[in-house]
Amino acid sequence: MKLKSIFTLIIYVVLFSACKKSNTDVTPTIPTVLAASNSTNVSYGTSTLQKMDIYLPQGRSVTTTKVMVIVHGGGWYIGDKSEMQAFVDILKTRLPDYAFVNINYRLTTTTNGIAFPAHEQDVKAATDFIYNKRAEYNISDKFVMLGASAGAHLALLQAYKNTIPKVKAVVDLYGPTDMTDMYYNPASSLVQPSTIGFVVAGSIFGNPITNATTFNNGSPIKYVSAQSCPTIIFHGEADSLVKPSQSVSLSTKLNQFNVVNQLKLYPGEPHVYVGASLDDTINKTIAFLTANVL
């Protein structure tokens, strides 16, 4: 009996020591920090223009990484995402917790038959493409839209007309907001019918009389409601392509519905501005997003 007890004790000690050694030898699991990733000319459709550049930040996650979709201008008939690259580069540094998606979309020419709402549909398709891949990209469902000129017009339509994804804020850089008013009350450089055609009828085809529904559907101001997302608007008061009144009217409509918004007019600045005004735009944009996209 005594020998049996000693043998049992030895086995217990050996097993205990082995378990203790095994526990201490386990290497702790260190969470993987995702590296930054850039992908250019990612297709979201069959057209050669339906491409986007995707910039994913380091350490991104499905809970913390917000997404900004950026839309270039050009009157709906020219332009390229490369024109917005300076914005991307600056914002990547200033908003390190954001992913950025810089998109191209189909453009209207005199021969390709592409007309509104093709441009709007492309912005939606690009946004949906990213939204549906947020698990793969490790990004959240918090989307922000930013556009310049015609791109701002398209960004506003995406923000105000769609609920999936529900856009958290939109940044409008001197974008058209009321297409019918723009047709009948063009800016100073748009007094010739041919120029009016390039800005409005050139992308929509027709006029507000023969194509009233399309003009209405293409006017962001018509879709403002109490559920509209926070909006920050920038416009040069010397803009000769898009009247500053387009932005003033949008802000007024947003105020009527008590929607958070901010309007900044720059005295003496034309349609596209640089320097101190551009720096101010970036600073105000970051402050606005920080306050309203939580």
Buried (B, 14 or more C-beta within 10 A) or exposed (E): EEEEEEEEEEEEEEEEEEEEEEEEEEEEEEEEEBEEBEEEEBEBBEBEBBBBBBBBBEBBEEEEBBBBBBBBBBBBBBBEBEBBBEBBEBBBEBBEEBBBBBBBBBBBEEEEEBBBBBBBBBBBBBBBBBBEBBEEBBBBBBBBBBBBBBBBBBBBBBBBBBEEBEBBBBBBBBBBBBBBBBBEEBBEEBEEEEBBBBBBBBBBBBBBEEBEEBBBBBBBBBBBEEEBBBBBBBBBEBBEBBBBBBBBBBBBBBEEEEBBBBBBBBEEBBBBBEEEBBEBBBEBBBEBBEEBBE
